[in-house]
Amino acid sequence: MKTGTILITGGAGFLGQHVFQEIKSKYPTSQIIVPRSKDVDLRDRESTLTYFSKMKPEIVIGIAARLGGIGDNRKFPANYFYDNITIGINTVDGARLSNASKLILIGTVCSYPKITPVPFKEEDLWNGYPEPTNGAYGISKKAVAEYALAVNKQYGLNVVNLLLTNLYGPGDDFRDETSHVIPAIIKKMIAAKNNNTKEISAWGDGSPTRDFLYVKDAARAIVKSINCSYSNPINVGNGKDISIKALYGFIKEKVNFEGSVNWDTSYPNGQPKRLLDISKAREHFGFEPKTSFELGIDQTIEWYLKHEKELATLTTKYK
């Protein structure tokens, strides 16, 4: 399809930067717009609609979101709900009212019910409440996807709804307050190794499983979906899972940490299992993950070690 001007909300973030590079590679003649917080607060409806009207994008890729791990989700559930639902609704309306020809919305595996048959199929999305530790976030993202479908039916906006699994890779969020499990483990183990700490603590009992997708593979999927015409939710994942306990062991070997891991069961495990059925992504836009987990972890660790000093100065953006 005609790409023209492509607007990427969240285009300066972890996933957004890789999507930006993938679009530059696949659509070199397109104009790419990446709004920053100084340009527009996507939680502010008037500001968002005015910005979209001015930019007149042909394609909108909605990546911007408030993101964080279990701890931050438990501490600020109202913020996670409000920020994500307002960002999402304003993005959908901004795309529609500026006459964009396509909107690609980035949803999350966190929207699935806590107990879901494995692998997760899109048809089970509304069959229960999400895992409570990130329920507000999961519900808000699921509600935005449903709103986009309603706008598609009522106004004809061409919408693609992608449900992404847990991402990792170079440029990930390594802040203590908001990092997800892979960057948190890497940072914790490297710090323990450097300080000769003999034991680190981990939340839960290590039994939950997760489907991790390398960020560059996720970016490829998003860009490939530009030519997709299917509006109902589509899973985007790796199609393989690993337990949290095995993940700790894998990273422990990679960073040569010789200490032990103490599993603190006073903290929650989170969702018991996460593994996405990615057959619809294969069917509708030919997506296949390419990066092995070992290579992806190696490149993530390499990136972190290269940027460790500057990352130490970062703090969480939202409160």
C-alpha positions in Angstrom: 0.0 0.0 0.0 1.0 3.7 -0.3 3.1 4.6 2.7 3.6 8.3 2.4 4.0 9.9 5.8 4.3 7.4 8.7 3.8 8.7 12.3 5.2 6.5 15.0 4.0 7.3 18.5 6.7 6.1 21.0 9.1 6.0 18.1 12.0 7.2 20.3 11.5 4.4 22.8 12.8 0.8 23.1 10.6 -0.8 20.4 10.0 2.4 18.5 13.6 3.0 17.6 13.9 -0.4 16.0 10.6 0.1 14.1 12.0 3.4 12.9 15.1 1.7 11.5 13.1 -1.1 9.9 10.8 1.4 8.1 13.8 3.4 6.9 15.2 0.1 5.5 12.0 -1.1 3.9 10.4 2.2 2.9 13.3 4.6 2.3 11.2 7.2 0.5 8.6 7.6 3.3 8.7 10.5 5.6 8.8 9.3 9.2 7.5 11.4 12.0 8.4 10.6 15.6 6.6 12.9 18.1 8.4 13.6 21.3 6.8 14.6 24.7 7.8 18.3 24.0 5.8 18.1 20.8 2.6 16.5 22.1 1.3 14.9 25.3 -0.7 11.9 23.9 -2.8 11.9 27.1 -4.1 15.3 26.3 -6.9 14.9 23.8 -7.0 18.4 22.3 -3.2 18.5 21.9 -3.2 15.1 20.3 -5.9 15.8 17.8 -4.3 19.1 16.8 -1.0 17.5 16.3 -2.4 14.7 14.1 -4.4 17.2 12.1 -1.2 19.2 11.5 1.0 16.2 10.5 -1.6 14.4 8.3 -0.1 11.0 8.5 -0.9 8.3 5.9 0.0 5.5 8.4 0.0 5.7 12.2 1.9 3.1 14.3 0.7 3.4 17.9 3.6 2.2 20.1 3.5 4.9 22.9 2.5 3.4 26.2 3.2 3.5 29.9 5.3 0.3 30.6 6.8 -1.4 33.6 7.4 -4.6 35.5 5.3 -6.3 38.1 6.4 -4.0 40.9 5.6 -0.7 39.1 2.3 -2.1 37.9 1.3 -3.0 41.5 2.4 0.4 42.8 0.7 2.6 40.2 -2.3 0.6 38.7 -4.5 3.7 38.3 -1.7 5.5 36.4 -1.2 2.5 34.1 -4.9 2.3 33.4 -5.4 6.1 32.8 -2.3 6.7 30.8 -2.7 3.8 28.5 -6.4 4.1 27.8 -6.1 7.9 27.1 -3.0 7.5 24.9 -4.7 4.7 23.0 -8.1 6.4 22.5 -6.5 9.7 21.5 -4.2 7.9 19.0 -7.2 6.0 17.4 -9.2 9.3 17.1 -6.2 11.2 15.9 -5.7 8.7 13.1 -9.3 8.7 12.1 -9.9 12.4 12.2 -6.7 13.2 10.3 -7.9 10.8 7.6 -5.0 8.3 8.0 -5.4 5.3 5.7 -4.1 2.8 8.3 -3.6 2.5 12.1 -1.4 -0.3 13.6 -2.0 -0.6 17.3 0.5 -2.3 19.6 -1.2 -4.4 22.3 0.1 -6.8 24.8 0.1 -10.4 26.0 -0.7 -9.0 29.4 -4.3 -8.6 28.2 -4.9 -12.3 28.2 -6.8 -14.0 31.1 -4.6 -15.2 33.9 -5.5 -18.8 33.1 -5.5 -19.4 29.3 -5.0 -22.6 27.4 -1.5 -22.8 26.0 -0.5 -21.7 23.4 -2.7 -18.5 23.8 -5.1 -18.1 20.9 -6.7 -14.7 20.0 -10.2 -16.2 20.4 -9.5 -16.6 24.2 -8.6 -12.9 24.8 -11.9 -12.1 26.5 -12.4 -15.3 28.4 -11.3 -14.0 31.8 -9.6 -11.3 33.8 -5.8 -10.7 33.3 -3.2 -11.6 35.9 -4.0 -9.2 38.7 -0.5 -7.8 39.1 -0.9 -6.1 35.8 -4.7 -6.2 35.4 -5.2 -2.5 35.0 -2.6 -2.3 32.3 -3.9 -5.4 30.4 -7.5 -4.2 30.6 -6.7 -0.7 29.3 -4.8 -2.0 26.3 -7.5 -4.6 25.5 -10.2 -1.9 25.8 -8.3 0.3 23.3 -8.1 -2.5 20.8 -11.8 -3.0 21.1 -12.4 0.7 20.6 -10.2 0.5 17.4 -12.4 -2.3 16.2 -15.5 -0.3 16.8 -14.0 2.7 14.9 -13.2 0.3 12.1 -16.8 -0.9 11.9 -18.4 2.5 12.3 -16.0 4.8 10.3 -14.0 2.4 8.1 -10.6 3.1 9.5 -8.2 0.4 8.4 -6.9 -1.1 11.7 -4.4 -3.8 12.6 -4.3 -4.9 16.3 -1.0 -6.7 17.3 -0.7 -8.4 20.6 3.0 -8.5 21.4 4.6 -10.9 23.8 7.5 -10.0 26.2 10.2 -8.1 24.3 13.9 -7.9 25.0 17.0 -6.7 23.2 19.5 -3.8 22.8 18.0 -0.5 24.1 15.8 -2.2 26.7 14.6 -0.5 29.9 17.2 -1.2 32.6 15.8 1.2 35.2 15.1 -0.5 38.6 11.6 0.8 38.9 10.2 -0.1 35.4 12.4 -2.8 33.9 11.0 -6.2 32.8 12.5 -9.5 33.8 15.4 -10.0 31.3 17.0 -6.6 31.8 16.4 -6.8 35.5 18.2 -10.1 35.7 21.1 -9.0 33.6 21.6 -5.8 35.6 21.3 -7.6 38.9 23.7 -10.4 38.1 26.4 -8.2 36.6 26.2 -5.9 39.6 26.4 -8.9 42.0 29.4 -10.3 40.0 31.2 -6.9 40.1 30.6 -6.5 43.9 31.5 -10.1 44.7 28.0 -10.7 46.1 27.4 -14.4 46.7 23.6 -14.5 46.5 20.8 -12.6 44.7 17.1 -12.6 45.3 14.4 -13.4 42.7 10.6 -13.0 43.0 8.4 -16.0 43.3 9.4 -19.6 42.8 10.7 -19.5 39.2 8.0 -21.8 37.8 6.2 -19.3 35.4 7.0 -19.6 31.7 7.4 -16.7 29.3 7.5 -16.3 25.5 10.3 -13.8 24.8 10.7 -12.1 21.4 13.8 -10.2 20.3 12.9 -6.6 19.6 14.3 -6.5 16.1 12.0 -9.4 15.2 9.0 -7.5 16.7 9.9 -4.5 14.6 10.0 -6.6 11.5 6.5 -8.0 12.3 5.1 -4.5 12.8 6.4 -3.2 9.5 5.3 -6.3 7.7 1.8 -5.7 9.0 1.5 -2.5 7.1 0.1 -4.6 4.2 -2.2 -6.6 6.5 -6.0 -6.0 6.1 -7.1 -8.2 9.1 -8.5 -6.1 12.0 -9.0 -8.6 14.8 -6.2 -9.2 17.2 -3.1 -11.0 16.0 -0.5 -12.5 18.3 3.2 -11.7 17.7 5.7 -13.8 19.6 8.5 -16.2 19.4 6.4 -19.3 19.6 8.7 -20.9 22.3 8.7 -20.4 26.1 11.2 -20.7 28.9 10.6 -20.9 32.7 11.8 -18.0 34.8 14.1 -20.4 36.8 15.7 -21.6 33.5 16.0 -18.0 32.4 18.0 -17.1 35.5 20.2 -20.1 34.9 20.8 -19.2 31.3 21.7 -15.6 32.0 23.8 -16.7 35.0 26.0 -18.7 32.6 26.2 -15.9 30.1 27.5 -13.3 32.5 29.6 -15.8 34.5 27.9 -15.1 37.8 29.0 -17.8 40.3 26.6 -16.9 43.2 23.3 -18.5 44.1 19.7 -17.4 43.5 17.3 -17.2 46.5 13.7 -17.6 45.4 11.5 -15.3 47.5 8.0 -16.8 47.5 6.6 -13.9 49.5 6.5 -12.0 46.1 4.1 -12.9 43.3 4.9 -15.2 40.4 2.8 -13.3 37.9 0.9 -15.1 35.2 1.7 -18.9 35.4 2.3 -19.4 31.7 2.7 -17.2 28.6 3.1 -18.7 25.2 1.5 -17.3 22.1 0.1 -19.1 19.1 1.5 -17.1 16.2 -0.2 -18.8 13.3 -2.3 -15.8 12.4 0.8 -13.6 12.1 2.2 -16.2 9.7 -1.0 -16.4 7.8 -1.8 -12.6 7.5 1.6 -11.1 7.0 4.2 -13.9 6.8 5.9 -13.3 10.1 8.5 -15.7 11.4 10.9 -14.9 14.3 14.5 -15.1 13.1 16.7 -14.4 16.1 17.7 -17.3 18.4 17.3 -16.7 22.1 21.0 -17.2 22.7 22.0 -14.6 20.1 19.4 -12.2 21.4 20.6 -12.5 25.0 24.2 -12.2 23.9 23.5 -8.9 22.1 21.4 -7.6 25.0 24.2 -8.2 27.5 26.7 -6.7 25.1 24.6 -3.6 24.7 24.1 -3.2 28.5 27.8 -3.5 29.2 28.6 -0.9 26.6 26.0 1.5 28.1 26.2 0.5 31.8 27.6 3.8 33.1 25.1 6.1 31.4 22.2 3.8 32.3 23.1 4.2 36.0 22.1 7.8 35.8 18.6 7.1 34.5 15.4 7.2 36.6 11.9 6.4 35.9 10.0 9.0 33.8 6.5 8.7 35.4 5.2 8.8 38.9 
